[in-house]
Amino acid sequence: MLKKATTAAASGTTKSTSSSLANRMAALDLAGSSKKASVGATSVSAGARRLLKAQEAKLAKIIADVKSAGIEKYVKHDHWAWYVWPTTKEGMSDSAQVAVKNAEDVAFVLAAPTCAAWTECLDILAQAVRSRKNGKRVFPSIDHGRIDFFIQEWSASDYQEAMKAQPEFAAAFEAFASAWKEAGSSEPKIPNPWARY
């Protein structure tokens, strides 16, 4: 009975968060020119714009799934790596084809209403990685290259400079990057010439 109530509560939170994100995204679209001008939207890539739509659709569910399973027991099974760890390269299996190409894209996506949920997502995933002996096993090995590339790109000085506008996100990024690096190598890496991270 308690489990059903907890699941219902988590589901309600997900719907509420998703609805709230949708309302804020609509407001961003309506506010349009003034908000976008402040982050140089004329040079924002199409991949970064698609990232916001994908995050709006996915982030609340990811957070709810981790909380529902419990931080110590959560294991990723769904397909959302591209929306939490975006890089300059679109994923081959990502139908949305999201990407963050440069510091202007970083500033754009961090100024969006999805930033708070993205921050929470990185933070809760960092906790999941830290909660076990081999934290990298939280995620399937196919995601590991993307995560490494995300951390590498987002550690660049121009990305870090753009992140200063969102200190909570910067802190969550650092927490996740630190947890990932401390987790070490989960398996020997075999180069895959066909992989696009």
N, C-alpha and C positions, 0 to 999 in steps of 0.2 A: 504494500500500500504506500509506504514511504517512498519507495523507489519510483512508483508511478507519479507521485506528487512532485518528486524532484525532477523527473524527466519532463513532466508538463511544465514545471517552472522554467527549466532550461530552454524548452521549446518556446515558451512565451517570451523569454529574454531574447532568444534568437530572432523571433519575429519582430519584436519591438526594436532591437538594435538594427535589423535589416530595414525596417520601415523608417526608422530615424535616419539612417544613412541615405535612403532613397530621397527623403525630404530634403536633406542637406545637399545632396548632389543636384537635385532639381533647383534648389536655391542658388547653387554655384552656377548652373547653366543660365539661370535668369539674371543673376548679378553679372555674369559674363564679362564684358569688356573691362570693367574696372579691376576685378579680381585677377583676371588673366593677364592684364597689362602689367600688374605689379610683379609677376613672375616671368615676364618675357614670353608670353604664350605664342607670339608670332613664330618663335623658333622651336616650339614644343613639337616633338615627334608624334606621329599617329599612334605608335606603339605605347607611348606614355598615356595618351588619352584613352586607349583601349584598356590599359592597366587599371585606371580608375573604375571603369565599368565592371571589370572582372572582380576587383576587390570589393566593390559594393555588393556584388552577388555572392561572394564566397567567404569573406573574413569572419562574419558573425557565426557562420556554421562551423568553421575551423575552431574558433574559440570555444563554442558550445561542446563540440566533440571532445576536445581535450579535457574540459571540465567534467563532462559526463563520464569519461573513462577513468579520470583521475590522473593527475600529473605523473605519478609514479608508474602507471600502467599503460599510458597512451602509446600507441604505435600508429604511424601514418599509413593509411591505406588508400585514401582518395587522391585525385589528380588535381593538385593546386600549387605545386612548387613554384611555378612561374609568377604567381601573384603575391607570394610572400618574399621570394628571393629573386626579384627581377634583375636582369643583367642587360648588357648591350645586345645580346643575341636572343632572338626569339627561339622558343623551344620547338623542336620538330613535331612534337605531339600536341602542342598548344593550339587549339583551334582559334583562340582569340588573338594569337600572335602579338603578345605584349612585349615591351622592351623599354628600357630606360637608357637613352643613348648618350646623355651628357649631363653636365651640372644644371643646365636649364630645365631639363626633364626632372631632375631630382627636386629642384625648387618647386616645380609645378605640382608634382605628385604629393609633396609634403605639405603644400598649402591647401590641399583638398580635404573635404570632410572625412574621408576614409583614413586619414593619418592616425587618429586616435585608436581606431580598431586595429590598424596595422601595428601600432606601437604595442598594444596589448597582446597581439598575436606573437610578435617576436619575443616579448617578455615571457609569456607562458610556455613557449617552445623552448626557450633557454632554461626555464625551470625543469622541463621534462628531460632535457639533455643532461642536466646536472644531477637529476634524481637517481641515476643508475650508474652502475660500474662502467658499462660500455654505452655511453650516451648516444653515440652515432647510430646505434641500432634503432633508435626512435624512428628514423627515416630509412626508406629503402635505399640500397646502395646506388641505384640509378640517380638519386637526387644529390649524392655527395659532391659530384663535380660542379653542379649548379650552385650549391651552397658555398663551396670554396671560391668559385668565381664571383659570386655575389659579395662575399666578404672582401675579396681582393679589390674589386671595382669600387665598392662603397667606402673603402678605406683610403682612396685617393684624396689628395689634399683639396681638390676643387669640390668633390662630393661632400667632404667633411665640412668645408666652409658653408655650403648650402644647408647642411644639417643644423648649423648653429641657430637657424630660425626656429627649429623645433627641438629644443633640448631634451624633451621627454623621449622623442623618437631616437635621438642620438644616443641617449643612455640605454635604451632597449636594444639598439643595434650593437653597441659595445658589449652589453651583457650576453647577447646571443653569440657574437663573434668570439668572445672570451670562453664561453661554455663549449663552443664547438672546437676551438683550438685545444682546450684542456682535455677534451674527450679523446684526443689522439686519433690514431688510425684504427678503424674497425676491421678492415680487411686489407690485404695487399692490393694495391692499385694496379690494374692491368690497363695499359693505354688502349683506348677505343678510338680508332681513326674515324669512325662513323658518327661518334657522339657530337652533338652540338649543344654545348652548355650555354 
